[in-house]
Every structure is written in structure tokens, then in C-alpha cells.
Amino acid sequence: MRMSIIFTPFFPGKQNTLFLVFCTFLFSTWLAGQHVLIPIETSQNALVLQVDKDNHLGIIYFGRKLGPGNDYGTIPRQYRQEENNAGIYNSAYTPSGSWSLVEPAIRITHGDGNTSLDLQYISHQTSKQDENVSVTTVLLKDPVYAVEVTLNYKVYAAENVMEQWTVIVNKEKKPITLNKYASSNLYFIADDYYLTHYHGTWAREMKPEETLLTAGIKVLDSKLGTRANLFQPPTFMLSFDKPSTEDEGKVLFGTLGWSGNFQIDLEMDSYHNLRLIAGINPHASEYLLKPNQEFKTPSFITTYTEHGKGEASRNLHNWARKYRLLDGEGSRLTLLNNWEATYFDFDENKLAGLFKDGKKLGVDMFLLDDGWFGNKYPRNSDRAGLGDWQENVNKLPHGIGYLVKEAKDAGLKFGIWLEPEMVNPKSELYEKHRDWVIRQPERPEYYFRNQLVLDLSNPEVQNFVYGILDTLFIKNPDLAFIKWDCNAVTFNANSAYLKRTGQLQTQLYVDYVKGLYKVLEKIRAKYPKVPMMLCSGGGGRVDYEALKYFTEFWPSDDTDPLERIFIQWESSYFFPAIATCNHITDWSSLPLKFRTDVAMMGKMGYDIVVSKLSEKDLQFSQQAVVNYRSISDVVWHGDLYRLVNPWEKPFASLMCVNENKSRAVVFSYLTGNRYMIPTVSQTPVRLKGLDPKKKYSIKEINLYPGTQSTLGADMVLSGEYLMTIGFNPDVNARRSSVIVEVVEVK
Ligand code: DGJ
């Protein structure tokens, strides 16, 4: 069902254009006096826009929704922020070169070279897509130049999530240049602002930092092109008044759905209010818009709550599973991956042995990683072969089809690794198609992991990349999974294609990402369901636009379980467990049980040498796969609650609860094992999200063979007890990880 509430002062017709323009002007002026109010509400929150006396659109409120009978329109009267800058800072989409001198959301150069822009309110409308989802669009126009901007606010009411994007249309006679073209421009009024943002590098992703914002502009950005999130993701938390905690405080989570360069500006104005502008990074990205062409920016996704970070994260999880992540409400495959077990050193026989190992372990699938391709330049290391997607005849004389069949005979599905956007200079692809490669022909090449990036702005390259997957699927209809890797950043950004077709070189960063989405769109049109993992040398590329096409992502190459607890903890604020691939590896000498229990808090997989496991380790792992299967519904689809924060205590504890609160799983890990730090959990862990009236049994699961739980059998406690007093999982150096199943007793 599609319903629309349209408010428009426009009466389209064939009247004399000048007359129409004049009437529109008069009407707009009249309208300006009406101070049009546009409340955009979720079930809990409101963003309220208002048109001011100059016909500019401003934000007058962001926060908890007010009940019926309250007039948002009176809010500005309660603030005496009325000198010269009033109505400038709070612009809902700040133009540049006219009345505003603060950081703009949009900066353009008109066809005649003029760089000024004014945006005035014309109309707005709200369309309901269903009971939960609606989109409000607001049309703004420059009164002098024929440029139109439509602001889009899509709300998912129950999830309290808002998605914003902007469409810019050139109605001028000549091309215009977009210099900056943000997705969202928000405005907040609070006592103080605490920003939590993330930094890191390879194998050290998602290191949080919380900072009090002070006067000036704080910018979060990436200029890396591909693998844009290597040093920081477009993902942050913003607490208002004071730092928020897991269960208390006003907090907004924000993230940009864009797999390329981003920029997020946080500017404090002279009233101590905060302006937020988020979108594609304008750095070296001027974009040409021909007459009648439009540019749609990526989505900026936010959720806001007054009940702390935990609720904000559950909002995002609920939204992602239902509306964004591919097959977000479905199931996932457990797997055995060979990357850390073999690296590039394998052949058919070795793989056949690994299939048997996978079967012995009990997982659903075998995932063949890097190193299976390249003949003139065999892929025996990361120095050669990338781009030559033909099976290496020495390693795999019978091809992938044979492996798929062998795996099937062993009782496993078969998946494969690809890095389709990249090329080694030592490859046949590079020899044949140097003009497909992003490089500056006059300058020395500069490599990242010995490779270069293919130019996805070029439709021929898009077809090539699509063809890699399509050919694999056509030849191997039983192929069950793709791991899509992306290991290099974009040096020497320059496109032979854009040059040949007379387009701006500065479009490369944007057209690359658009090209990538085109390929993914085409793949999904033909292969809508095949699970695909988004990987980028670890967590170098994960965002909510890419996750439309991927079922899961790889948060980091760091699989040391201690490090991983922190990476997974932070990543879990933004992405649900069902999408987060955690593998058990030999990176660490910590007990296998600890490694396994950590992997179980997301989508579990293995990357170990099964044949080297001791008898007990194998027995434990076989049972762990069975246990994981039995709890996976709660982990994948349940609500996540963080109970003990490892940044604050030497323990981590978190739990997942199913929708009807009849089943939960509690994971507890020892994270600090240092001198004089108590390494036994001395206090009970208070559970969350249960039904206080229900009774629950507490049972430790995933025990190592030969060990017994210290929790005592037959513990039955009420939800009220568990959430008020809690229970002690008895985590200590001998029991460094504990998984407990909590089941309703009727
Ligand atoms: C980087 C990935 O993160 C690893 O898991 C592995 O697939 C390697 N690339 C293979 O080159």
C-alpha cells in the first residue's frame, strides 16, 4: 500500500513560464510566513524541520518525540539564540557561497562558473510504504539558478532508525560541478557532546576513542579509495550532555552506507550547538552533472535513543536484519577455511584430506581461500597471479568442478575465495589490459600488498568482474559461497577510461564505487541467495550499502581470541552477530575452548589444521559444532545485551535472548590475567532482557571433555532474580570462558 500526503505550492501547467515563476515566488514568500513545520517521527524520536522567514529549511528539534497536543513549532521560542547567526547554523542542508559561511553540506559550481548557491523550501511530502516505513521528501530550489535538491528522510518507526540521502538535479542548460555533496546535515542542541569514533589498521580494527567535542571541526574521513575503512570506519556514536553507558544516556549512532571515501564533519557553533555533515568525501571528487542529470548520494543511517548504547545497537541490529543485510533473518553456514591452515601451499590431495577433516568436524562447508589460480604466473604467494582466474593446473589439475564434487561426496558444500577487483602487475591480466588498471601512466607504480586496483568506473571492467563470478557459477552450479576480498588501497588514482571518454578524473573515486554496486546488483539479480562474505584484508570495508549484497563480513584478520573479544565487542554495536564471521584459528596458544567460545558469539567458522588436533580437542570441537547449531537461532536472531565491559573489568560478558524471552545464551570470558588483578569473577553477572516473571534453568554448555561445570546442577531462578541479583559464571584462570544456556522452565 502506498499513501501520500502531498503539500505543494506548485500548479504545473503550460502557462507562461515567467508568470508561473512569478506566482511561485509570491506563493513561496507567502508560504515563508507560514513557517511550515515538518516533524519526522519514529516510535520514540523526532527530527523537526521548519521553514523560516527567509524560506530556508532549518532543524528546530532532534530528540525524544513529544506526545499529542505538544507544539514543536514553539520550541525555537525557548531558545534565545537570535543574533545574526540564528537560522544559519541549523540549516537542514547548508549551501555554500551565499548566506552561510559555516561548513557546507553542498558546494557547487554552476554552468557559468558562479559558485553561489541558495536553497529555498518549495514543497514536501510524506509517503507511507507500510505501517512501519515512511519517507519524507523535501524539495528545495535555488531561486536564481535552476538547481534542485531533494532531501529524503526514510524512517523505520519501530526500529527508531532513520536513513537520509539527497538527490541533486541540474536543471541548468550547462553542466554543473558538484564540489561537495553530503548525504545528511543534522543539528543538535545539548550541554556537551561526546564522540566515540574508531581507528586502527590491519589486524587492529575498531579501536574506540571517546572525546569531548570542543570548538572547531572534528573530521572523520578516509581518502583510501578501496579498502576505505583501513584506518577508520564511517561509523561513530555521539552522546549528548554526558557520556552514555550501555543502558543509560542519550546517544545517536551514525554510519554511512558507502564503500569508498567518506567525510563526517562535526562542527561546534558559537551557541555550543553541534552541526553534523556526513557523506562522500569531497576530496579530489568533483563530480560533473549534465543538464537534467541527477546525483543520488549514499545513505547516512542513524538511530537515537535515550537509553544508552545497548538499545541503540539493538535498534540497528533489528533494522539491519529486517531491512538491510542480505538474508538477515535467514541462517548461515558453518565452515572450515584453509587460509591459515595451508596459506598458498595446497593441491588437490591436500584439499581432499581437508574435506574429510571438515566432515569429521561436522561443519557445513569447506571454503577454499587464496592461491587456487594463475598459470603463467602461478599464485603461490601474494606477488603474482591476481587477476588470472583460471585454476592452476599443477595444484588443481581437475579444476574447481572436481573439488565441488569431491566436497559434496565428503558431505560438504564448497565455497571459494575471490579478489575480483585487483591485479598483480605480474599477471596475464595486467599484460593484456594495462588500461584497465588504476595507475598514473607517467609515474612509477605504487603497490599495496604487491597489487593494484582495477578501474571499476570502466563498464568493460565491470563486465570482467561480473564474468569472474558468473563463469564460476555457470560451471559449478553447486558452488555454495563466495569470500570476496579486497586488499589494496587506491594509489595514483587515475582512470584511462575516464580520460578516453572525456570525463573528469575526479569522478574516479565515486564512479569506482558506483561501478562496484552495479556489478553486485547484477550478480544478485542472477544469484539472489548465494551467501557471500565481505572481506577486505580483515575489516577494511564493511558498510550498510555493501551489506545489501553480502550475507556476512570478516571483521579482522586478527583471530587471537583475546584481541577478538574487543574487536567483536565494538563491531557488535553496529553490526548484528549473524553478519559477523568469527573463525577459530591457531593464531593464539590460548585453549581451544576459549577460542571456540569467542567465535561462537557471532557466525562461527574454523581455520585450523584439524588433523593436528589432539583427540580431546577434536572431540570438543565436534561437540562444539553441534552445540553451536543448537544455540545459533538465539545468537543469529536474538537481542544482544552487553553485561560486563572488558574495557572496564578483566572480564567480558554478553548475552543473546530470543524474541519471546524463552531462551538465552550467556558468554563470559576472562580478558585480564595480570598480577594483583582479581581473576575470578567475584560478583554475579546481572542478566538483561529476560521476562522477570518467567523461571529459567541455568546450564553450562560447551564444556571441555573431562571437565565439569562448577555452577551446580538444576539451578532454576526467576527472570527477576537473574536480572536483579544475577548469577556467577565462575570465570577464572582455569575456566577462562564459560557459556551458559538459560531456558524457560514451564
Ligand atoms: C586477506 C583476508 O583477510 C584473509 O582472510 C585471506 O583471505 C587473505 N586475504 C588471502 O590472501
Boltz pocket constraint, residues with backbone or C-beta under 6 A from the ligand:
constraints:
  - pocket:
      binder: B
      contacts: [[A, 339], [A, 369], [A, 370], [A, 417], [A, 485], [A, 487], [A, 535], [A, 536], [A, 537], [A, 538], [A, 554], [A, 556], [A, 557]]
      max_distance: 6.0
